[in-house]
Amino acid sequence: DRWLQRAQDFGRLAFSYHTPGQDGDTWASDVKEIDSPDFMCGGAGVGMFFLRLLAPEKVPLHLT
């Protein structure tokens, strides 16, 4: 329960970093001015985090 609560808290913080755009929300990569679709350091990884946070039993870990 403690780790789930921490993940949910982190999710709320992470969501606050999104930038709304005409094609949908984006998150900055490691370089603040650059949006990246990459899994490891961009939007795809952020999306996977939010999917696992919402439904961990349905979304597998891809890097294990």
All heavy atoms as TSV, in Angstrom:
chain	resi	resn	atom	element	x	y	z
A	1	ASP	N	N	0.813	-1.205	0.000
A	1	ASP	CA	C	0.000	0.000	0.000
A	1	ASP	C	C	0.859	1.272	0.000
A	1	ASP	O	O	0.501	2.252	-0.634
A	1	ASP	CB	C	-0.928	0.008	1.202
A	1	ASP	CG	C	-2.054	-1.014	1.076
A	1	ASP	OD1	O	-2.389	-1.411	-0.058
A	1	ASP	OD2	O	-2.594	-1.406	2.122
A	2	ARG	N	N	1.967	1.229	0.725
A	2	ARG	CA	C	2.830	2.401	0.804
A	2	ARG	C	C	3.388	2.757	-0.573
A	2	ARG	O	O	3.416	3.918	-0.971
A	2	ARG	CB	C	3.978	2.156	1.771
A	2	ARG	CG	C	4.945	3.338	1.820
A	2	ARG	CD	C	6.237	3.037	2.520
A	2	ARG	NE	N	6.046	2.514	3.857
A	2	ARG	CZ	C	7.037	2.136	4.644
A	2	ARG	NH1	N	8.286	2.218	4.213
A	2	ARG	NH2	N	6.809	1.665	5.844
A	3	TRP	N	N	3.849	1.748	-1.332
A	3	TRP	CA	C	4.443	2.009	-2.644
A	3	TRP	C	C	3.397	2.456	-3.653
A	3	TRP	O	O	3.684	3.299	-4.515
A	3	TRP	CB	C	5.212	0.782	-3.126
A	3	TRP	CG	C	6.457	0.608	-2.326
A	3	TRP	CD1	C	6.681	-0.337	-1.369
A	3	TRP	CD2	C	7.617	1.433	-2.361
A	3	TRP	NE1	N	7.924	-0.159	-0.817
A	3	TRP	CE2	C	8.531	0.926	-1.405
A	3	TRP	CE3	C	7.992	2.551	-3.099
A	3	TRP	CZ2	C	9.774	1.488	-1.191
A	3	TRP	CZ3	C	9.234	3.111	-2.870
A	3	TRP	CH2	C	10.110	2.585	-1.932
A	4	LEU	N	N	2.208	1.929	-3.563
A	4	LEU	CA	C	1.138	2.384	-4.446
A	4	LEU	C	C	0.806	3.846	-4.165
A	4	LEU	O	O	0.645	4.643	-5.089
A	4	LEU	CB	C	-0.113	1.517	-4.286
A	4	LEU	CG	C	-1.294	1.911	-5.164
A	4	LEU	CD1	C	-0.928	1.897	-6.636
A	4	LEU	CD2	C	-2.473	0.992	-4.885
A	5	GLN	N	N	0.754	4.217	-2.907
A	5	GLN	CA	C	0.494	5.607	-2.539
A	5	GLN	C	C	1.600	6.519	-3.059
A	5	GLN	O	O	1.337	7.597	-3.588
A	5	GLN	CB	C	0.352	5.752	-1.027
A	5	GLN	CG	C	0.048	7.171	-0.577
A	5	GLN	CD	C	-1.262	7.694	-1.143
A	5	GLN	OE1	O	-2.275	7.009	-1.102
A	5	GLN	NE2	N	-1.246	8.889	-1.696
A	6	ARG	N	N	2.844	6.069	-2.946
A	6	ARG	CA	C	3.960	6.871	-3.451
A	6	ARG	C	C	3.887	7.026	-4.969
A	6	ARG	O	O	4.169	8.096	-5.505
A	6	ARG	CB	C	5.287	6.239	-3.049
A	6	ARG	CG	C	5.574	6.378	-1.578
A	6	ARG	CD	C	6.850	5.703	-1.189
A	6	ARG	NE	N	7.089	5.868	0.236
A	6	ARG	CZ	C	8.126	5.376	0.862
A	6	ARG	NH1	N	9.036	4.669	0.209
A	6	ARG	NH2	N	8.277	5.565	2.160
A	7	ALA	N	N	3.524	5.943	-5.661
A	7	ALA	CA	C	3.389	6.017	-7.115
A	7	ALA	C	C	2.267	6.977	-7.509
A	7	ALA	O	O	2.405	7.750	-8.464
A	7	ALA	CB	C	3.130	4.627	-7.693
A	8	GLN	N	N	1.163	6.943	-6.785
A	8	GLN	CA	C	0.056	7.856	-7.078
A	8	GLN	C	C	0.454	9.306	-6.820
A	8	GLN	O	O	0.119	10.196	-7.597
A	8	GLN	CB	C	-1.174	7.466	-6.264
A	8	GLN	CG	C	-1.778	6.172	-6.731
A	8	GLN	CD	C	-2.828	5.630	-5.785
A	8	GLN	OE1	O	-2.915	6.017	-4.623
A	8	GLN	NE2	N	-3.631	4.706	-6.283
A	9	ASP	N	N	1.182	9.551	-5.736
A	9	ASP	CA	C	1.675	10.899	-5.459
A	9	ASP	C	C	2.607	11.371	-6.575
A	9	ASP	O	O	2.510	12.498	-7.053
A	9	ASP	CB	C	2.416	10.951	-4.119
A	9	ASP	CG	C	1.498	10.769	-2.931
A	9	ASP	OD1	O	0.265	10.905	-3.089
A	9	ASP	OD2	O	2.017	10.468	-1.831
A	10	PHE	N	N	3.507	10.484	-6.992
A	10	PHE	CA	C	4.420	10.828	-8.070
A	10	PHE	C	C	3.657	11.078	-9.365
A	10	PHE	O	O	3.994	11.981	-10.137
A	10	PHE	CB	C	5.458	9.720	-8.273
A	10	PHE	CG	C	6.460	10.056	-9.329
A	10	PHE	CD1	C	7.512	10.918	-9.053
A	10	PHE	CD2	C	6.354	9.535	-10.601
A	10	PHE	CE1	C	8.436	11.250	-10.030
A	10	PHE	CE2	C	7.264	9.854	-11.592
A	10	PHE	CZ	C	8.315	10.712	-11.299
A	11	GLY	N	N	2.608	10.294	-9.619
A	11	GLY	CA	C	1.786	10.486	-10.806
A	11	GLY	C	C	1.152	11.859	-10.844
A	11	GLY	O	O	1.109	12.508	-11.892
A	12	ARG	N	N	0.656	12.311	-9.706
A	12	ARG	CA	C	0.069	13.655	-9.658
A	12	ARG	C	C	1.124	14.720	-9.958
A	12	ARG	O	O	0.868	15.679	-10.692
A	12	ARG	CB	C	-0.578	13.909	-8.300
A	12	ARG	CG	C	-1.940	13.253	-8.155
A	12	ARG	CD	C	-2.639	13.657	-6.885
A	12	ARG	NE	N	-2.100	12.994	-5.700
A	12	ARG	CZ	C	-2.392	11.744	-5.339
A	12	ARG	NH1	N	-3.211	11.025	-6.063
A	12	ARG	NH2	N	-1.861	11.227	-4.261
A	13	LEU	N	N	2.317	14.541	-9.414
A	13	LEU	CA	C	3.396	15.494	-9.698
A	13	LEU	C	C	3.811	15.436	-11.162
A	13	LEU	O	O	3.988	16.465	-11.812
A	13	LEU	CB	C	4.603	15.207	-8.800
A	13	LEU	CG	C	4.425	15.513	-7.323
A	13	LEU	CD1	C	5.613	14.982	-6.527
A	13	LEU	CD2	C	4.275	17.009	-7.108
A	14	ALA	N	N	3.973	14.228	-11.700
A	14	ALA	CA	C	4.405	14.070	-13.093
A	14	ALA	C	C	3.387	14.667	-14.054
A	14	ALA	O	O	3.761	15.283	-15.057
A	14	ALA	CB	C	4.632	12.593	-13.404
A	15	PHE	N	N	2.108	14.497	-13.761
A	15	PHE	CA	C	1.085	15.031	-14.657
A	15	PHE	C	C	1.151	16.552	-14.736
A	15	PHE	O	O	0.852	17.145	-15.775
A	15	PHE	CB	C	-0.315	14.586	-14.232
A	15	PHE	CG	C	-1.354	14.929	-15.239
A	15	PHE	CD1	C	-1.479	14.180	-16.404
A	15	PHE	CD2	C	-2.193	16.014	-15.064
A	15	PHE	CE1	C	-2.428	14.512	-17.368
A	15	PHE	CE2	C	-3.136	16.353	-16.016
A	15	PHE	CZ	C	-3.253	15.596	-17.163
A	16	SER	N	N	1.582	17.187	-13.662
A	16	SER	CA	C	1.643	18.651	-13.659
A	16	SER	C	C	2.691	19.192	-14.624
A	16	SER	O	O	2.693	20.376	-14.936
A	16	SER	CB	C	1.897	19.171	-12.245
A	16	SER	OG	O	3.221	18.877	-11.825
A	17	TYR	N	N	3.576	18.328	-15.131
A	17	TYR	CA	C	4.612	18.765	-16.064
A	17	TYR	C	C	4.193	18.658	-17.525
A	17	TYR	O	O	4.983	18.930	-18.410
A	17	TYR	CB	C	5.901	17.957	-15.854
A	17	TYR	CG	C	6.664	18.395	-14.633
A	17	TYR	CD1	C	6.435	17.793	-13.405
A	17	TYR	CD2	C	7.600	19.416	-14.704
A	17	TYR	CE1	C	7.120	18.192	-12.277
A	17	TYR	CE2	C	8.293	19.828	-13.587
A	17	TYR	CZ	C	8.048	19.209	-12.370
A	17	TYR	OH	O	8.727	19.612	-11.260
A	18	HIS	N	N	2.952	18.267	-17.800
A	18	HIS	CA	C	2.528	18.122	-19.193
A	18	HIS	C	C	2.317	19.487	-19.844
A	18	HIS	O	O	2.096	20.489	-19.168
A	18	HIS	CB	C	1.257	17.278	-19.299
A	18	HIS	CG	C	-0.003	18.018	-18.977
A	18	HIS	ND1	N	-0.380	18.325	-17.704
A	18	HIS	CD2	C	-0.955	18.514	-19.797
A	18	HIS	CE1	C	-1.522	18.986	-17.737
A	18	HIS	NE2	N	-1.902	19.107	-18.997
A	19	THR	N	N	2.426	19.479	-21.165
A	19	THR	CA	C	2.173	20.672	-21.955
A	19	THR	C	C	1.056	20.345	-22.936
A	19	THR	O	O	1.236	19.481	-23.800
A	19	THR	CB	C	3.432	21.099	-22.737
A	19	THR	OG1	O	4.500	21.313	-21.814
A	19	THR	CG2	C	3.179	22.357	-23.543
A	20	PRO	N	N	-0.105	20.982	-22.798
A	20	PRO	CA	C	-1.191	20.725	-23.751
A	20	PRO	C	C	-0.830	21.253	-25.140
A	20	PRO	O	O	-0.227	22.312	-25.263
A	20	PRO	CB	C	-2.380	21.494	-23.180
A	20	PRO	CG	C	-1.978	21.949	-21.821
A	20	PRO	CD	C	-0.493	21.910	-21.755
A	21	GLY	N	N	-1.170	20.499	-26.161
A	21	GLY	CA	C	-0.922	20.931	-27.536
A	21	GLY	C	C	-2.083	20.535	-28.422
A	21	GLY	O	O	-2.978	19.806	-27.999
A	22	GLN	N	N	-2.077	20.983	-29.663
A	22	GLN	CA	C	-3.203	20.699	-30.543
A	22	GLN	C	C	-3.281	19.224	-30.911
A	22	GLN	O	O	-4.338	18.717	-31.257
A	22	GLN	CB	C	-3.169	21.574	-31.783
A	22	GLN	CG	C	-2.235	21.153	-32.881
A	22	GLN	CD	C	-2.258	22.155	-34.014
A	22	GLN	OE1	O	-1.962	23.320	-33.828
A	22	GLN	NE2	N	-2.606	21.702	-35.190
A	23	ASP	N	N	-2.167	18.491	-30.820
A	23	ASP	CA	C	-2.162	17.051	-31.101
A	23	ASP	C	C	-2.235	16.215	-29.830
A	23	ASP	O	O	-2.075	14.998	-29.879
A	23	ASP	CB	C	-0.910	16.669	-31.887
A	23	ASP	CG	C	-0.902	17.281	-33.277
A	23	ASP	OD1	O	-1.995	17.464	-33.847
A	23	ASP	OD2	O	0.192	17.572	-33.784
A	24	GLY	N	N	-2.425	16.833	-28.689
A	24	GLY	CA	C	-2.481	16.130	-27.409
A	24	GLY	C	C	-1.422	16.629	-26.462
A	24	GLY	O	O	-0.658	17.539	-26.785
A	25	ASP	N	N	-1.395	16.047	-25.295
A	25	ASP	CA	C	-0.429	16.455	-24.281
A	25	ASP	C	C	0.950	15.890	-24.587
A	25	ASP	O	O	1.086	14.811	-25.161
A	25	ASP	CB	C	-0.856	15.963	-22.895
A	25	ASP	CG	C	-2.139	16.611	-22.420
A	25	ASP	OD1	O	-2.514	17.655	-22.972
A	25	ASP	OD2	O	-2.755	16.072	-21.489
A	26	THR	N	N	1.983	16.641	-24.199
A	26	THR	CA	C	3.363	16.176	-24.335
A	26	THR	C	C	4.091	16.405	-23.020
A	26	THR	O	O	3.650	17.198	-22.179
A	26	THR	CB	C	4.119	16.910	-25.462
A	26	THR	OG1	O	4.150	18.316	-25.165
A	26	THR	CG2	C	3.468	16.690	-26.812
A	27	TRP	N	N	5.193	15.704	-22.869
A	27	TRP	CA	C	6.074	15.895	-21.727
A	27	TRP	C	C	7.461	16.140	-22.274
A	27	TRP	O	O	7.881	15.488	-23.233
A	27	TRP	CB	C	6.090	14.655	-20.826
A	27	TRP	CG	C	4.945	14.602	-19.887
A	27	TRP	CD1	C	4.955	14.985	-18.575
A	27	TRP	CD2	C	3.613	14.172	-20.148
A	27	TRP	NE1	N	3.716	14.814	-18.028
A	27	TRP	CE2	C	2.865	14.316	-18.982
A	27	TRP	CE3	C	2.958	13.683	-21.285
A	27	TRP	CZ2	C	1.530	13.987	-18.895
A	27	TRP	CZ3	C	1.629	13.357	-21.205
A	27	TRP	CH2	C	0.921	13.507	-20.011
A	28	ALA	N	N	8.168	17.065	-21.678
A	28	ALA	CA	C	9.522	17.378	-22.132
A	28	ALA	C	C	10.437	16.180	-21.896
A	28	ALA	O	O	10.238	15.397	-20.971
A	28	ALA	CB	C	10.060	18.601	-21.397
A	29	SER	N	N	11.429	16.051	-22.749
A	29	SER	CA	C	12.424	15.005	-22.570
A	29	SER	C	C	13.458	15.479	-21.550
A	29	SER	O	O	13.218	16.417	-20.790
A	29	SER	CB	C	13.082	14.677	-23.911
A	29	SER	OG	O	13.832	15.787	-24.356
A	30	ASP	N	N	14.617	14.848	-21.562
A	30	ASP	CA	C	15.679	15.266	-20.644
A	30	ASP	C	C	16.127	16.701	-20.903
A	30	ASP	O	O	16.626	17.371	-20.013
A	30	ASP	CB	C	16.881	14.337	-20.759
A	30	ASP	CG	C	16.581	12.947	-20.238
A	30	ASP	OD1	O	15.585	12.795	-19.504
A	30	ASP	OD2	O	17.330	12.010	-20.559
A	31	VAL	N	N	15.957	17.158	-22.139
A	31	VAL	CA	C	16.247	18.550	-22.496
A	31	VAL	C	C	14.904	19.270	-22.495
A	31	VAL	O	O	14.013	18.940	-23.264
A	31	VAL	CB	C	16.910	18.639	-23.888
A	31	VAL	CG1	C	17.169	20.098	-24.256
A	31	VAL	CG2	C	18.191	17.825	-23.920
A	32	LYS	N	N	14.743	20.247	-21.629
A	32	LYS	CA	C	13.448	20.860	-21.356
A	32	LYS	C	C	12.696	21.355	-22.590
A	32	LYS	O	O	11.489	21.220	-22.677
A	32	LYS	CB	C	13.608	21.989	-20.345
A	32	LYS	CG	C	12.295	22.522	-19.850
A	32	LYS	CD	C	12.477	23.526	-18.748
A	32	LYS	CE	C	11.120	23.966	-18.249
A	32	LYS	NZ	N	11.191	24.746	-17.060
A	33	GLU	N	N	13.395	21.917	-23.567
A	33	GLU	CA	C	12.719	22.512	-24.713
A	33	GLU	C	C	12.370	21.494	-25.796
A	33	GLU	O	O	11.762	21.833	-26.803
A	33	GLU	CB	C	13.587	23.617	-25.341
A	33	GLU	CG	C	13.792	24.820	-24.448
A	33	GLU	CD	C	14.885	24.586	-23.400
A	33	GLU	OE1	O	15.787	23.769	-23.615
A	33	GLU	OE2	O	14.815	25.233	-22.347
A	34	ILE	N	N	12.749	20.235	-25.629
A	34	ILE	CA	C	12.539	19.230	-26.666
A	34	ILE	C	C	11.532	18.189	-26.188
A	34	ILE	O	O	11.725	17.555	-25.153
A	34	ILE	CB	C	13.873	18.535	-27.026
A	34	ILE	CG1	C	14.852	19.556	-27.593
A	34	ILE	CG2	C	13.624	17.398	-28.011
A	34	ILE	CD1	C	16.228	18.998	-27.865
A	35	ASP	N	N	10.442	18.024	-26.935
A	35	ASP	CA	C	9.485	16.959	-26.666
A	35	ASP	C	C	9.942	15.725	-27.418
A	35	ASP	O	O	10.347	15.814	-28.574
A	35	ASP	CB	C	8.085	17.347	-27.124
A	35	ASP	CG	C	7.516	18.502	-26.318
A	35	ASP	OD1	O	7.905	18.649	-25.157
A	35	ASP	OD2	O	6.694	19.246	-26.863
A	36	SER	N	N	9.879	14.584	-26.770
A	36	SER	CA	C	10.365	13.360	-27.378
A	36	SER	C	C	9.333	12.255	-27.222
A	36	SER	O	O	8.752	12.098	-26.155
A	36	SER	CB	C	11.668	12.945	-26.698
A	36	SER	OG	O	12.048	11.656	-27.101
A	37	PRO	N	N	9.100	11.453	-28.264
A	37	PRO	CA	C	8.186	10.325	-28.146
A	37	PRO	C	C	8.873	9.071	-27.599
A	37	PRO	O	O	8.232	8.041	-27.451
A	37	PRO	CB	C	7.732	10.113	-29.595
A	37	PRO	CG	C	8.904	10.526	-30.411
A	37	PRO	CD	C	9.527	11.670	-29.644
A	38	ASP	N	N	10.157	9.117	-27.320
A	38	ASP	CA	C	10.925	7.942	-26.905
A	38	ASP	C	C	10.355	7.273	-25.658
A	38	ASP	O	O	9.762	7.918	-24.799
A	38	ASP	CB	C	12.379	8.313	-26.622
A	38	ASP	CG	C	13.114	8.814	-27.839
A	38	ASP	OD1	O	12.635	8.560	-28.957
A	38	ASP	OD2	O	14.154	9.469	-27.663
A	39	PHE	N	N	10.613	5.961	-25.569
A	39	PHE	CA	C	10.144	5.202	-24.411
A	39	PHE	C	C	10.983	5.503	-23.169
A	39	PHE	O	O	10.459	5.675	-22.084
A	39	PHE	CB	C	10.180	3.694	-24.718
A	39	PHE	CG	C	9.637	2.864	-23.594
A	39	PHE	CD1	C	8.269	2.777	-23.384
A	39	PHE	CD2	C	10.477	2.172	-22.749
A	39	PHE	CE1	C	7.748	2.020	-22.341
A	39	PHE	CE2	C	9.972	1.413	-21.716
A	39	PHE	CZ	C	8.612	1.337	-21.512
A	40	MET	N	N	12.294	5.558	-23.318
A	40	MET	CA	C	13.165	5.688	-22.154
A	40	MET	C	C	13.227	7.108	-21.588
A	40	MET	O	O	13.442	7.271	-20.393
A	40	MET	CB	C	14.589	5.211	-22.493
A	40	MET	CG	C	14.653	3.728	-22.798
A	40	MET	SD	S	14.094	2.691	-21.432
A	40	MET	CE	C	15.412	2.909	-20.273
A	41	CYS	N	N	13.077	8.119	-22.426
A	41	CYS	CA	C	13.214	9.486	-21.901
A	41	CYS	C	C	12.206	10.441	-22.530
A	41	CYS	O	O	12.472	11.630	-22.666
A	41	CYS	CB	C	14.630	9.998	-22.098
A	41	CYS	SG	S	15.129	10.078	-23.816
A	42	GLY	N	N	11.040	9.936	-22.900
A	42	GLY	CA	C	10.057	10.806	-23.526
A	42	GLY	C	C	8.630	10.394	-23.224
A	42	GLY	O	O	8.352	9.686	-22.255
A	43	GLY	N	N	7.730	10.829	-24.068
A	43	GLY	CA	C	6.303	10.656	-23.853
A	43	GLY	C	C	5.834	9.219	-23.765
A	43	GLY	O	O	4.903	8.909	-23.019
A	44	ALA	N	N	6.433	8.297	-24.533
A	44	ALA	CA	C	5.994	6.900	-24.489
A	44	ALA	C	C	6.224	6.290	-23.101
A	44	ALA	O	O	5.382	5.552	-22.592
A	44	ALA	CB	C	6.709	6.080	-25.553
A	45	GLY	N	N	7.337	6.609	-22.499
A	45	GLY	CA	C	7.612	6.108	-21.146
A	45	GLY	C	C	6.686	6.716	-20.110
A	45	GLY	O	O	6.217	6.032	-19.194
A	46	VAL	N	N	6.388	7.990	-20.262
A	46	VAL	CA	C	5.455	8.657	-19.360
A	46	VAL	C	C	4.072	8.041	-19.502
A	46	VAL	O	O	3.394	7.732	-18.513
A	46	VAL	CB	C	5.390	10.181	-19.638
A	46	VAL	CG1	C	4.322	10.842	-18.795
A	46	VAL	CG2	C	6.749	10.824	-19.391
A	47	GLY	N	N	3.665	7.805	-20.746
A	47	GLY	CA	C	2.374	7.172	-20.988
A	47	GLY	C	C	2.290	5.793	-20.361
A	47	GLY	O	O	1.280	5.430	-19.752
A	48	MET	N	N	3.362	5.008	-20.487
A	48	MET	CA	C	3.387	3.674	-19.879
A	48	MET	C	C	3.277	3.774	-18.359
A	48	MET	O	O	2.577	2.985	-17.724
A	48	MET	CB	C	4.665	2.945	-20.280
A	48	MET	CG	C	4.772	1.549	-19.698
A	48	MET	SD	S	3.449	0.429	-20.216
A	48	MET	CE	C	3.840	0.235	-21.933
A	49	PHE	N	N	3.948	4.735	-17.771
A	49	PHE	CA	C	3.847	4.930	-16.319
A	49	PHE	C	C	2.403	5.188	-15.911
A	49	PHE	O	O	1.888	4.564	-14.987
A	49	PHE	CB	C	4.738	6.092	-15.870
A	49	PHE	CG	C	4.463	6.524	-14.459
A	49	PHE	CD1	C	4.886	5.769	-13.390
A	49	PHE	CD2	C	3.744	7.688	-14.205
A	49	PHE	CE1	C	4.618	6.158	-12.081
A	49	PHE	CE2	C	3.474	8.088	-12.910
A	49	PHE	CZ	C	3.914	7.317	-11.845
A	50	PHE	N	N	1.717	6.084	-16.623
A	50	PHE	CA	C	0.332	6.391	-16.267
A	50	PHE	C	C	-0.596	5.193	-16.495
A	50	PHE	O	O	-1.497	4.943	-15.693
A	50	PHE	CB	C	-0.174	7.614	-17.032
A	50	PHE	CG	C	0.391	8.912	-16.533
A	50	PHE	CD1	C	1.028	9.778	-17.398
A	50	PHE	CD2	C	0.288	9.272	-15.206
A	50	PHE	CE1	C	1.550	10.986	-16.939
A	50	PHE	CE2	C	0.809	10.467	-14.735
A	50	PHE	CZ	C	1.444	11.324	-15.601
A	51	LEU	N	N	-0.370	4.431	-17.576
A	51	LEU	CA	C	-1.177	3.233	-17.798
A	51	LEU	C	C	-0.983	2.212	-16.682
A	51	LEU	O	O	-1.944	1.624	-16.189
A	51	LEU	CB	C	-0.830	2.604	-19.153
A	51	LEU	CG	C	-1.316	3.349	-20.378
A	51	LEU	CD1	C	-0.738	2.703	-21.640
A	51	LEU	CD2	C	-2.833	3.379	-20.431
A	52	ARG	N	N	0.257	1.994	-16.282
A	52	ARG	CA	C	0.517	1.035	-15.198
A	52	ARG	C	C	-0.033	1.528	-13.873
A	52	ARG	O	O	-0.476	0.750	-13.046
A	52	ARG	CB	C	2.006	0.748	-15.075
A	52	ARG	CG	C	2.473	-0.173	-16.193
A	52	ARG	CD	C	3.798	-0.828	-15.944
A	52	ARG	NE	N	4.027	-1.327	-14.606
A	52	ARG	CZ	C	3.563	-2.473	-14.104
A	52	ARG	NH1	N	2.783	-3.238	-14.841
A	52	ARG	NH2	N	3.857	-2.839	-12.879
A	53	LEU	N	N	-0.014	2.833	-13.663
A	53	LEU	CA	C	-0.563	3.393	-12.431
A	53	LEU	C	C	-2.070	3.168	-12.373
A	53	LEU	O	O	-2.623	2.842	-11.314
A	53	LEU	CB	C	-0.238	4.886	-12.336
A	53	LEU	CG	C	-0.591	5.601	-11.039
A	53	LEU	CD1	C	0.143	4.969	-9.858
A	53	LEU	CD2	C	-0.244	7.073	-11.139
A	54	LEU	N	N	-2.738	3.305	-13.512
A	54	LEU	CA	C	-4.188	3.124	-13.563
A	54	LEU	C	C	-4.613	1.663	-13.543
A	54	LEU	O	O	-5.650	1.326	-12.969
A	54	LEU	CB	C	-4.758	3.805	-14.810
A	54	LEU	CG	C	-4.713	5.316	-14.796
A	54	LEU	CD1	C	-5.124	5.865	-16.159
A	54	LEU	CD2	C	-5.620	5.876	-13.716
A	55	ALA	N	N	-3.836	0.788	-14.178
A	55	ALA	CA	C	-4.241	-0.616	-14.282
A	55	ALA	C	C	-3.010	-1.531	-14.259
A	55	ALA	O	O	-2.673	-2.156	-15.266
A	55	ALA	CB	C	-5.043	-0.840	-15.545
A	56	PRO	N	N	-2.319	-1.623	-13.131
A	56	PRO	CA	C	-1.072	-2.410	-13.086
A	56	PRO	C	C	-1.275	-3.891	-13.419
A	56	PRO	O	O	-0.363	-4.529	-13.935
A	56	PRO	CB	C	-0.578	-2.213	-11.661
A	56	PRO	CG	C	-1.762	-1.774	-10.882
A	56	PRO	CD	C	-2.655	-1.053	-11.844
A	57	GLU	N	N	-2.449	-4.415	-13.157
A	57	GLU	CA	C	-2.694	-5.833	-13.434
A	57	GLU	C	C	-2.908	-6.102	-14.929
A	57	GLU	O	O	-2.799	-7.233	-15.378
A	57	GLU	CB	C	-3.901	-6.341	-12.641
A	57	GLU	CG	C	-5.239	-5.753	-13.056
A	57	GLU	CD	C	-5.499	-4.320	-12.607
A	57	GLU	OE1	O	-4.757	-3.797	-11.755
A	57	GLU	OE2	O	-6.460	-3.719	-13.109
A	58	LYS	N	N	-3.159	-5.070	-15.721
A	58	LYS	CA	C	-3.427	-5.233	-17.155
A	58	LYS	C	C	-2.239	-4.807	-18.029
A	58	LYS	O	O	-2.184	-5.177	-19.195
A	58	LYS	CB	C	-4.649	-4.419	-17.569
A	58	LYS	CG	C	-5.932	-4.926	-16.958
A	58	LYS	CD	C	-7.098	-4.093	-17.448
A	58	LYS	CE	C	-8.397	-4.578	-16.817
A	58	LYS	NZ	N	-9.538	-3.760	-17.239
A	59	VAL	N	N	-1.336	-4.000	-17.492
A	59	VAL	CA	C	-0.233	-3.454	-18.288
A	59	VAL	C	C	1.069	-4.049	-17.769
A	59	VAL	O	O	1.485	-3.756	-16.649
A	59	VAL	CB	C	-0.197	-1.911	-18.207
A	59	VAL	CG1	C	0.932	-1.361	-19.058
A	59	VAL	CG2	C	-1.534	-1.328	-18.637
A	60	PRO	N	N	1.738	-4.894	-18.584
A	60	PRO	CA	C	2.965	-5.534	-18.111
A	60	PRO	C	C	4.161	-4.574	-18.082
A	60	PRO	O	O	4.178	-3.560	-18.778
A	60	PRO	CB	C	3.198	-6.638	-19.159
A	60	PRO	CG	C	2.568	-6.083	-20.404
A	60	PRO	CD	C	1.383	-5.281	-19.946
A	61	LEU	N	N	5.155	-4.938	-17.287
A	61	LEU	CA	C	6.426	-4.222	-17.315
A	61	LEU	C	C	7.173	-4.662	-18.562
A	61	LEU	O	O	7.316	-5.848	-18.830
A	61	LEU	CB	C	7.266	-4.568	-16.080
A	61	LEU	CG	C	6.822	-3.959	-14.765
A	61	LEU	CD1	C	7.624	-4.551	-13.616
A	61	LEU	CD2	C	7.009	-2.461	-14.806
A	62	HIS	N	N	7.672	-3.727	-19.348
A	62	HIS	CA	C	8.326	-4.069	-20.607
A	62	HIS	C	C	9.829	-4.177	-20.498
A	62	HIS	O	O	10.468	-4.606	-21.432
A	62	HIS	CB	C	7.967	-3.040	-21.678
A	62	HIS	CG	C	6.531	-3.119	-22.088
A	62	HIS	ND1	N	6.057	-4.131	-22.880
A	62	HIS	CD2	C	5.462	-2.366	-21.788
A	62	HIS	CE1	C	4.770	-3.991	-23.074
A	62	HIS	NE2	N	4.384	-2.902	-22.420
A	63	LEU	N	N	10.394	-3.813	-19.382
A	63	LEU	CA	C	11.859	-3.825	-19.260
A	63	LEU	C	C	12.342	-4.820	-18.205
A	63	LEU	O	O	13.398	-4.655	-17.638
A	63	LEU	CB	C	12.361	-2.419	-18.923
A	63	LEU	CG	C	12.046	-1.357	-19.967
A	63	LEU	CD1	C	12.482	0.014	-19.482
A	63	LEU	CD2	C	12.725	-1.694	-21.282
A	64	THR	N	N	11.562	-5.845	-17.954
A	64	THR	CA	C	11.997	-6.824	-16.954
A	64	THR	C	C	12.509	-8.065	-17.610
A	64	THR	O	O	12.290	-8.353	-18.734
A	64	THR	CB	C	10.856	-7.195	-15.999
A	64	THR	OG1	O	9.770	-7.702	-16.751
A	64	THR	CG2	C	10.439	-6.013	-15.179
